Amino acid sequence: MKLIEKIRKSRPFLVPKKPDPWVINDMEKAAEKILSHTGKITVFGDYDCDGICAAVIMEEILHRLGKNVSVYLPTRDEGYGINAGQVKSIARQGTNMIITVDNGTTANEAASAAKKLGIEFIVTDHHEPVGIPAAEIIVNPKLSKNDGFREYSGAGVAYLLASALTEMLGEPEPADLLDLASLATVVDVCPIREENFYLARNGLLKMREKPRTGIEAVLDVKGYSSSPGGYALGWIVGPMVNVCGRMGDPSMSYEIIKTSDPQKAAELAEKINRLNNERQEAVNRAVEECLERYKGETFPFFVGNWPHGIVGIAAGRIAEAINRPVLVGQAGRIIKASGRTARSNTRFSIFEAISKCQQRTGLLHRFGGHRDACGLSLKAENLESFRSELEKIADSMLSAEDIIPVIEVDGVLTRAPAVEEIEELDELEPFGNENPQPVFMVEGNLHKKRNGDTWILYEIAGIEFFANTPLPEGFSRIPMELYINEFNGTKKPMGRPRFG
Ligand SMILES: [Mn+2]
């Protein structure tokens, strides 16, 4: 069986399914309201990649429909989600309709402020409703009463509203906006399957065919020259788009996505890259400090003097290091924390654990999230009680298998596959959550071929790979990702070992 067939067989959900916007809660109401609206519209987004991409999609489609539209992206200090104060300041700019993207499902105060001021308030979002849904119109697949697909990103939901609007007008789908839906789907770690695979795959093809000037500039500044896939979206473009919001103000990210001026894009990419390097150093420091303090808890909650913008990334790194869910919070009178699960915690929902803990203790100010990630805030004096209850809950929810890292292998190889077979795997891109980069167990005799100062070239079953440190003798099975190395016009298959 060819490599791609093996993978297709083990990932039956990896079949693109065209999304149906109309099965999403309140889609028709929202589309009608927007089309008949006259007056200024403000799109209210978020400071992360998903919220920014969603805002650009909504802005561009409304602009094409001839609407007067502006965008409001909150800064990190303003916090996630729309509030009453922001509604009032938006009202003063002459807006009479607010459309939220990637937030707003339970923004009750903002919704009633809008009502008082005579502003139409339409929510589009993808977050789990925590509390009472706020507005009269809420386009959120998590509120749909049918069995339609629910795992869209915020930008995916925005794209579906955009395509509902064009469909109502009898116009073609705004497929050129799919690149942003694809980027957000991968970066927001939404499962890449069925409807999301459709959006992510088609958006990726758009991006390859005609990349946005700014996205090209970001890949350039990072020295990435291959055709982008899930790795480039999730590990290069995503962090660069996210970093501005994390470090304070998302407007540079918004600008780089919007600009068509290569000069300006290159300058912005340079600036963002510097910010990204600073952020990486801050993350490394926080991760080291937490790992030093770790005492073997099932669900550790670290609090320290770290910038709020990096606690989520730090939590993710620590979770992978200890294979357990982790919360990392910024110290203060009110602790603001982010939580992440490890990839091996497959049956554990961090959102469910936090919800349970909140039901029992009621100590949280606010919280929200998904299965793999959450955000919360609480008073410093309540930290200890919350922590100990959370530890009990995690002990009962997390099973022994969940804390053992497993490498899921897509098949066994005893000889090098043909170059074409590896190239063909590109049809499964973008790789991401639930659709990881394929890994094969390569079996054979290990040979050392050459070495340099910092590298050793090995070969196993006809597949060459580099290692930084010598491998123990007698190794005969190595899990590896495959890629093609092109040198002087000759292509050959190479491996990239995946240890742990
Ligand atoms: Mn989102």
Boltz pocket constraint, residues with backbone or C-beta under 6 A from the ligand:
constraints:
  - pocket:
      binder: B
      contacts: [[A, 50], [A, 51], [A, 102], [A, 126], [A, 153], [A, 154], [A, 188]]
      max_distance: 6.0
